[in-house]
């Protein structure tokens, strides 16, 4: 029943997407946000770069976002001497190892605990053979400093809610909350297919 209700709600949203996009923009703007419509990866990347330049930002922190992987945001920012630091633990490990995420939900699932310890030892100079708990603690210690140093925080978004002008971000590590709260500016890069009509629909999708 829940799946059918969610499907029908999503179809209704897509059929009237123009209306919901306008409603979302109206409500989001009324709450102090700014909408930038991008038709492709190049436009999205340029919009992020423009904001970073306006804020004189040389470092951003980033919560896990498949959209930013698809548009290769990190590489684009690096070309303009702006460092983008992944804050999801799996993404952080992959970034340190110079690899893209392996899986949409668990980016470093192909790595053993020994592999992760090797990456930290080679890239961060930690003691070899750290335990998973020690790896996590070391990542937390290093990333806490990055949140306070970054001028911009970048996330994706699981849902856009039309009637409240809200962006919903789901997480389990606390990194998205820190990414959206510590930096002066929060940029959410979200596909229009994430739209749902009302906050009353949110519990169903979550």
C-alpha positions as a printed NumPy array, in Angstrom:
array([[  0.   ,   0.   ,   0.   ],
       [  2.793,   2.417,   0.925],
       [  4.689,   1.691,  -2.306],
       [  1.549,   2.273,  -4.378],
       [  0.792,   5.531,  -2.58 ],
       [  4.373,   6.744,  -3.046],
       [  4.307,   5.797,  -6.74 ],
       [  1.052,   7.661,  -7.311],
       [  2.339,  10.723,  -5.461],
       [  5.501,  10.711,  -7.564],
       [  3.553,  10.389, -10.806],
       [  1.35 ,  13.305,  -9.773],
       [  4.449,  15.349,  -9.059],
       [  6.068,  14.572, -12.416],
       [  2.836,  15.3  , -14.311],
       [  2.659,  18.749, -12.703],
       [  6.387,  19.31 , -12.232],
       [  6.322,  22.805, -13.722],
       [  3.838,  23.916, -11.054],
       [  5.784,  22.315,  -8.21 ],
       [  9.112,  23.738,  -9.361],
       [  7.642,  27.246,  -9.37 ],
       [  6.038,  26.701,  -5.968],
       [  9.305,  25.39 ,  -4.54 ],
       [ 11.241,  28.367,  -5.894],
       [  8.683,  30.806,  -4.469],
       [  8.764,  29.26 ,  -0.996],
       [ 12.51 ,  28.625,  -0.941],
       [ 13.227,  32.225,  -1.974],
       [ 10.796,  33.547,   0.65 ],
       [ 12.863,  31.715,   3.284],
       [ 16.035,  33.498,   2.188],
       [ 17.459,  31.006,  -0.276],
       [ 18.492,  31.488,  -3.884],
       [ 17.649,  29.142,  -6.747],
       [ 20.044,  28.662,  -9.649],
       [ 18.637,  26.587, -12.523],
       [ 21.319,  24.602, -14.359],
       [ 20.572,  22.672, -17.536],
       [ 23.775,  20.655, -17.557],
       [ 26.941,  19.799, -15.637],
       [ 28.909,  22.745, -16.999],
       [ 26.314,  25.263, -15.844],
       [ 26.076,  23.665, -12.405],
       [ 29.84 ,  23.65 , -11.932],
       [ 30.177,  27.242, -13.101],
       [ 27.466,  28.319, -10.654],
       [ 29.34 ,  26.714,  -7.766],
       [ 32.605,  28.291,  -8.896],
       [ 30.993,  31.73 ,  -9.101],
       [ 29.733,  31.456,  -5.529],
       [ 33.136,  30.292,  -4.295],
       [ 34.852,  33.219,  -6.017],
       [ 32.32 ,  35.705,  -4.613],
       [ 33.044,  34.388,  -1.114],
       [ 36.797,  34.189,  -1.743],
       [ 36.564,  30.519,  -0.813],
       [ 39.543,  28.247,  -1.414],
       [ 38.141,  25.166,   0.302],
       [ 34.746,  23.502,   0.423],
       [ 33.505,  20.582,   2.479],
       [ 31.2  ,  18.144,   0.763],
       [ 28.693,  15.625,   2.054],
       [ 28.08 ,  12.538,  -0.063],
       [ 26.242,  13.465,  -3.258],
       [ 25.946,  11.328,  -6.366],
       [ 24.971,  14.356,  -8.452],
       [ 28.287,  16.043,  -7.705],
       [ 30.053,  12.799,  -8.646],
       [ 28.176,  12.74 , -11.952],
       [ 29.152,  16.325, -12.802],
       [ 32.751,  15.81 , -11.544],
       [ 32.557,  18.827,  -9.251],
       [ 35.694,  17.991,  -7.256],
       [ 37.883,  17.808, -10.36 ],
       [ 36.367,  21.021, -11.731],
       [ 37.028,  22.935,  -8.514],
       [ 40.57 ,  21.558,  -8.325],
       [ 41.229,  23.014, -11.79 ],
       [ 40.434,  26.395, -10.24 ],
       [ 42.626,  25.864,  -7.159],
       [ 39.697,  25.149,  -4.831],
       [ 40.006,  22.082,  -2.657],
       [ 36.899,  19.972,  -2.094],
       [ 37.063,  17.695,   0.956],
       [ 34.724,  14.702,   1.169],
       [ 33.303,  14.292,   4.678],
       [ 31.419,  11.005,   4.388],
       [ 33.86 ,   8.435,   5.823],
       [ 33.656,   6.09 ,   2.84 ],
       [ 34.009,   8.965,   0.366],
       [ 36.883,  10.39 ,   2.434],
       [ 38.739,   7.072,   2.228],
       [ 38.138,   6.879,  -1.518],
       [ 39.255,  10.472,  -2.052],
       [ 42.456,   9.86 ,  -0.095],
       [ 43.123,   6.784,  -2.243],
       [ 42.479,   8.683,  -5.482],
       [ 39.494,   6.507,  -6.431],
       [ 35.85 ,   7.297,  -7.259],
       [ 33.13 ,   5.864,  -5.005],
       [ 32.626,   2.137,  -5.518],
       [ 28.933,   2.054,  -4.604],
       [ 26.12 ,   4.618,  -4.377],
       [ 25.4  ,   3.874,  -0.693],
       [ 28.678,   2.416,   0.587],
       [ 31.475,   4.114,  -1.394],
       [ 34.346,   2.036,   0.028],
       [ 32.594,  -1.313,   0.473],
       [ 35.249,  -3.098,  -1.599],
       [ 37.993,  -2.134,   0.84 ],
       [ 38.905,  -4.275,   3.844],
       [ 39.827,  -2.725,   7.185],
       [ 43.445,  -3.45 ,   6.272],
       [ 43.027,  -1.534,   3.009],
       [ 41.617,   1.457,   4.887],
       [ 44.459,   1.35 ,   7.403],
       [ 46.937,   1.258,   4.508],
       [ 45.348,   4.349,   2.907],
       [ 45.531,   6.312,   6.166],
       [ 49.126,   5.223,   6.739],
       [ 50.249,   6.136,   3.208],
       [ 48.292,   9.376,   2.818],
       [ 48.052,  10.745,   6.363],
       [ 51.126,   9.251,   8.017],
       [ 49.194,   7.412,  10.727],
       [ 50.459,   4.288,  12.431],
       [ 50.051,   1.182,  10.258],
       [ 47.278,  -1.319,  10.975],
       [ 44.843,   1.033,  12.692],
       [ 41.608,  -0.594,  13.823],
       [ 38.284,   0.54 ,  12.297],
       [ 37.56 ,   2.509,  15.475],
       [ 40.927,   4.226,  15.331],
       [ 40.469,   5.024,  11.629],
       [ 37.088,   6.607,  12.354],
       [ 38.467,   8.623,  15.261],
       [ 41.353,   9.899,  13.133],
       [ 39.   ,  10.883,  10.317],
       [ 36.722,  12.662,  12.773],
       [ 39.621,  14.604,  14.283],
       [ 40.896,  15.747,  10.897],
       [ 37.501,  16.533,   9.396],
       [ 36.373,  18.637,  12.369],
       [ 39.084,  21.123,  11.447],
       [ 37.949,  21.126,   7.803],
       [ 34.375,  22.134,   8.694],
       [ 35.531,  25.274,  10.484],
       [ 38.05 ,  26.132,   7.75 ],
       [ 35.731,  25.78 ,   4.743],
       [ 33.859,  28.756,   3.358],
       [ 31.258,  26.695,   1.517],
       [ 29.46 ,  23.436,   2.284],
       [ 28.073,  21.343,  -0.586],
       [ 25.457,  18.62 ,  -0.29 ],
       [ 22.997,  16.82 ,  -2.475],
       [ 19.405,  16.437,  -1.39 ],
       [ 17.11 ,  13.46 ,  -0.994],
       [ 13.933,  15.477,  -1.449],
       [ 12.775,  18.958,  -2.425],
       [  9.481,  19.902,  -0.767],
       [  7.342,  22.286,  -2.779],
       [  4.92 ,  23.608,  -0.17 ],
       [  7.597,  24.52 ,   2.382],
       [ 10.535,  25.302,   0.099],
       [ 12.688,  22.782,   1.954],
       [ 15.68 ,  20.647,   1.031],
       [ 15.853,  17.308,   2.877],
       [ 19.202,  15.642,   3.449],
       [ 19.35 ,  12.128,   4.903],
       [ 22.498,  10.97 ,   6.689],
       [ 23.781,   8.764,   9.508],
       [ 27.209,  10.154,  10.391],
       [ 26.512,  13.784,  11.293],
       [ 28.744,  15.01 ,   8.493],
       [ 25.919,  16.491,   6.421],
       [ 24.659,  18.438,   9.438],
       [ 28.145,  19.868,  10.   ],
       [ 28.584,  20.561,   6.275],
       [ 25.365,  22.575,   6.205],
       [ 25.917,  24.471,   9.46 ],
       [ 29.573,  25.415,   9.896],
       [ 30.415,  27.036,   6.534],
       [ 28.96 ,  30.45 ,   5.773],
       [ 27.261,  29.187,   2.603],
       [ 25.375,  25.96 ,   1.916],
       [ 24.965,  24.835,  -1.697],
       [ 22.545,  21.973,  -2.352],
       [ 22.87 ,  20.445,  -5.814],
       [ 19.69 ,  18.489,  -6.455],
       [ 17.97 ,  17.077,  -9.526],
       [ 14.425,  18.255, -10.185],
       [ 13.21 ,  14.646, -10.017],
       [ 13.624,  14.828,  -6.224],
       [ 10.561,  17.048,  -5.922],
       [  7.61 ,  16.014,  -3.748],
       [  4.49 ,  18.157,  -3.273],
       [  4.183,  18.555,   0.482],
       [  5.885,  18.023,   3.792],
       [  2.89 ,  15.805,   4.552],
       [  4.299,  13.383,   1.959],
       [  7.772,  13.267,   3.471],
       [  7.172,  10.522,   6.046],
       [  5.981,   8.191,   3.288],
       [  9.152,   8.577,   1.221],
       [ 11.526,   8.602,   4.173]])
